[in-house]
Amino acid sequence: MTDQSPILYEIIRSRLMAITEEMRIALQSVSGSPTVTDASDFFTGLFRPNGDFATMGFQVTYQAPVVGHLIRHINAAPDKYRPGPGDMFLGNDPYVGALHQNDVQMCGPIYAGDRIIAWAGVEAHETDVGGMDFASWSPKARDVRQEGFRVPCMKLIDAGVLREDVLDTILTASRLPDQLGLDIRAFIATINVAQNRIDQLVARYGAEVITGVMERMIDGSEARVRARLADLPDGTFRATDFLEHDGHDNRLYRISVAMTKTGDRLTFDFSGSSPQAPGFVNCTRSGLEGGVAGAMLAMLAYDVPWNEGVLRTAAIEARDGLICTAQFPAPVGAATVEAIWVVSNVAVAAINKMLACSAGHAHRAQAVSSGTMATFNLGGVNQYGEPFGLHLMDPLAGGSGAFADKDGICAGGPINAPMPSIADVERNELVAPLFYLYRRMGHDTGGAGAMRGGRGVEIGLTLGGISEAEALIMTHGAEVPNTAGGFGSWPGATVTQAMVWGGVEAGARATGETESFGPKPGLMRMTDRDLFCVTWQGGGGWGDPLDREPEAVRADIASGAVSPEATLTLFGVGENEDAATTARRRSDMRAARIGRAPSSAEVSGRTRMSIGPNLRVVELDGAYHVVSAAGARLSTDHTRWREGAITVDLTGETGAQRIALHEDLRMTGYYCPLSGQCLAIDVHERDGLPADDIDLALP
Amino acid sequence: MLSRNGASGHPGYYERSRGSVGIDSQNRVFHVGTDVGGTFTDLWVSDGAGPARVFKTPTTPDVMTGVMDAVALAAGTLGLSIGDFCVRIRRFGHGTTVGLNALLTGTSARTGVIATEGFGDTLEIGRIRRQTSGLSEYEVTDFHLHNRYPPIVPRHLVREVRERVDATGRVLIPLDEAQAGAALEELAEAGVEALAICTLWAQANPVHEARLKDMAREVLSDAFLCVSHKIAPVVGEYGRMATTAANAALGPVAGRYLSRLEQSLRDHGMTVPLLVMTNAGGVLPTSALNDRPAFTLFSGPAAGVIGSRVMADRLGRDNILTTDIGGTSFDVGVIAEGRPLASTEFSVAGADLRLPSIDIASIGTGGGSIASVEFGDLTVGPRSAGSTPGPVCYGRGGQEPTATDADLVLGILNPDDFLGGRMRLDTEAAREAIETRIARPLGLDTIRAAWGIREILDNNMADLLRRVTIERGHDPLTFTLLANGGAGPSHAWSIARELGLGGFVVPAAATAHSAFGCGTGDLGMSESTAVYVRVRHGERPSDAALGAARDALERIERVVTYHLAAAGAEGDVTLERFAAVRFRGQTNALDVPFGGAGFDATIYDTVIDGFEAAYERLFGRGAGYRQAGFEIVELRVSGTAALAAATATGHGDTPRAHGSRPVVFDDPDAPVDTTIYHVDYPAPDSEVHGPAIIEFPGQSVVVPPGAIARADAYGNLHVTLEARP
């Protein structure tokens, strides 16, 4: 690195950020894909010659490491790919570095003289890249070769000239060649913008300065995240989540992380996850890295510039052949919404458990948001007589997880995109043959807690302007509550999806016959008389719902967020009652949890740290104890406090929270033995309780 | 968010023409422009003969008092009674942020919403992007900061009614009037003062909205009623509903304010109507705006751009970058080929508003931007000290050095004559703050650290100027840079040079450019209509689609012509037509201007040709993809009619040298002895050679070594930089 003044560094750093923003605008303006223009499922960024990203836009964060893999792939075989000035490469192979085949990437080297000084990279989710089923997601696939086409890497632009023959080959494989064609042109425009701007910078400041700045940007973000980590407590934080149904069978798959923080380093160990599945729910190692990246950027680098430096602070451990490190030729078509999404859920949960144990960060610790992205794809001939294919983005509108200091956002969506968006109902009805009966908040979907999870949205729709089409319906999280709550809160509701055959008559609701679906009903014909109804997951809550302010609960009733029945069952608050009645009921409910009247005890000793809102680590007589708010001593010499709590099986009690549980799952509540305060609710496998989730390194 | 942040409140004063003001003949008439900012209410006045004058009074909480104070101050200074002044006013233009502030602070009217059954949560769902509204690019990555603004109308004031129209305008479910009546009764009981009616596809068939409005007139007879198909006839129920709700919420507030102001001016003898600046950049009489107050939300910033356009016309320039550096933001308007760049959507207080408006790009960089060092990196902004506590040199408790502190240390600002001498600056405190917080941690000397702060600030601003031109297919070198606002003229030399421009212009009314725009802009109105022409590759648009587009276009042309005539258009009305075009399947459309009359297959071809040319210019050769086919989704008509405008010309003073001080320009190690000039209103052709700083009341124009500043006949100062090798 050359010697830059801090002034020159800052000037060029800002310019590189401005160029990245220009790239985003170029791509988003030109793209024809709703996944790009609305859901921002795309990536733009500038890379160092070795594939490390120095900048990225505010897009789907799972994609952060992806284009870097393509660049490294080219670097590893220079004689094969022969990069030169004006070249651009295209790839989409999940066994090279894509998340799944729909993620088409392009990158172009940027030269100073005869030397590559940087790369411009771009990627977007394409609705259809061929394969046996529309949208390239096939529940029936058993082999990646049955899914969308795979391009490890090929030169699409050769010294500035578009290879039309190659482009034709790609477009021919897609059911939506126009959309893909527009997007590939958008990619080219985007890389052109970057090459052009960087050329100008190089001409003015020299290549050494530009490469030096990119390197320093990455180092700077690494230093900032390391400083944050050093400030957080050491220990091991565990989280487990599940996805159900692999496309063939309704089997349960586990994704489990043990995150260990030591000093300024993190290790994510996924060894406890299930072996790879025979269906399309897997992800490759690049998907695993993407899921972890998504969690780290949002939860640890919220005020740090996003680049490779953030990711350098963590190591990922997982052997080959797991559901999150699937080996060729395992199918991975639905990786982004299945295994990767769940990887991100557990990484988010583990990081937030760590934040909840830090005085400086506890207030912003957050439960899991929008634990799934359900799929509704539709194909056929549209109201304009054209073949069409649509990948509905509305399912992004799940609820956000509650924060320690405030409720989750209703329709807040997932944490994998900082600026998510869905299209208006009217736009969807104009350009696609859809007709909505409703798009509204789903009541009782947000996890019940002292802070309530955000509500998920629900829609009911049929066809508009056409009489029939083929739908692909699938999700995980119909029988797994993926949005884990924090410290005694409920998770958000599970997904419900159903078809009411004959449920619509001339745009109005008719009786019809309701068929409730499991997680992956798959492909089916539907007509303009059938009503598809789906409710997406709400966010997890935070803290014991019996600790929620009664006024806040009554506001939830007024806004329709919580039904009067659920208010009573979960929060212990009646609609029109005085404070004493509420207090009495809540006390009775706590007593019922532990089988005796609530009490408390005095605890002396010094509080050394907090674990979430209601547990403290107290030093007394030379030993460390985890003590509850009511003064119950739960564990000594370690923080695996569950050993001192009262456990209750909640598996049969999930109705009020609109949770359905897979037959292999159980739910267990942990209560303070003195007060009956709920300290944790775990979702776990039938055969036994999970390992303790917070194991702090005590001095 | 756009915000203006100036200095603290002071008694009224006037800038320019501080000397004696003669009382002229009895037939003197005045053109007046006013603009209410967060701190000051500006008034620009011209009698068409001598130099125009600018007056400033503190903005008052009720807003109106501040405006009337400015009028009284102007009258008094002109040697007239307020009545004698008002009766001579031939034009009174007005811009205000009353509506904007009401929305941002939640002090607008209690508003109810009527929505289609099943869609009552539309405002809260907010396309799930409501949560990031109002967040800067530095804030969006922090989910803990999301959801800053609640829905513009709370859910308990939203009622659903049973009805449904489809995308083609067909009524599928007739309006359930009994249920709708009950819903309106409930809202009446809830005490709503305004009602927004927004049903699905009302822009395609307004029959239900119209009926609901009739019913509401009975039940909510005193409430301010708005229907979405009139306020924002666009496809997209969230933006349409948010716009209608914002408009409804503002109706009782802004409408009341404008009528009171107009009445008060009439009581003092004014005979002309009050003209209000709209977001789209034309002025309209209050009568045309009473039912659509949301159209004036951004009147201040729009007026600034319009003022620049008026000036550009007079100077014979087509391409203008008009900039304003305030305390907390840097705002840029772009005029390309004589036309201000427009947008059709903006976001305010958590609501997407779908209204035609002048596009203003903004970053949170200004005089109050805080410089800091973390992890060895120097950054300037995005945090701002604002005006409270303000820069360290204000002596109001600010501890962190700002861009203004750097300017002071570099000699750009005069510690004894800041803001026309109304404030003394503490140079020593500024130097100390930069020394301890910036220079020492970086191992630099204090002057170099201050110089670095300015370099970073100016480069950030130049980045924005590049972005707004280049990314829209324009070459910044073909633009003239106008420097407005308090700090604009002291940074323009460095920004211009960074962009490679040969110079910049400081408008005569640089410190009150919005008031100038309100006092000089043309009558103007924009109206848009949703259409849908969808054409596959190789095919032609259907006659039905073309016919529908033609009918829609003629309808909005009639609306625009009618309103402009009613507004007292003098002479011809000029209509410009735009089509929003995209490749089939895209989300974003480009606005393509087109000529001719009506809309037929020939005009369609012209529009498509224009689209492909514009597309290529924007995104590069080969980016277009006609195989995808085309869609036309919206037509817009923008009408303007000239108003007689005052052309202030004439005399002024010669800038007087007033000592010198060392100022740091390019080399932090070699401050240059720089002559300081004072002038209120420079006489035509008066010239100052750099290095010089020309101190006006309220601003300092920096003329670097080798540059020459020359005043033109209107009092604008043209600064030509030395050509660099």
Interface residues (C-beta under 8 A of the other chain):
Chain A: S5 P6 I7 Y9 E10 I11 R13 S14 R15 A18 E21 E22 I25 A26 Q28 S29 V30 S31 G32 P34 T37 D38 F58 L162 D178 Q179 G181 L182 R185 A186 I188 A189 N192 V193 G220 A223 R224 A227 L297 A298 A301 Y302 D303 W306 R364 Q366 S369 Y384 E386 L396 A397 S400 F403 I409 C410 A411 G412 G413 I415 P418 M419 P420 S421 I422 A423 D424 V425 E426 R427 E429 L430 V431 F435 Y436 L437 Y438 R439 R440 M441 V457 G460 G464 G465 A506 G507 A508 A558 S559 G560
Chain B: E117 G118 F119 G120 D121 T122 E124 I125 G126 R127 I128 R129 Q131 T132 E137 Y138 V140 T141 D142 F143 H144 H146 N147 R155 H156 R164 D166 A167 T168 L172 I173 L200 W201 V235 G236 E237 Y238 G239 V373 E374 F375 G376 D377 L378 T379 V380 L442 L444 W451 G452 E455 I456 N459 N460 D463 L464 R466 R467 I470 E471 Y532 R534 R536 H537 F583 R584 G585 Q586 T587 N588 L618 F619 G620 G622 A623 G624 Y625 Q627 A628 G629
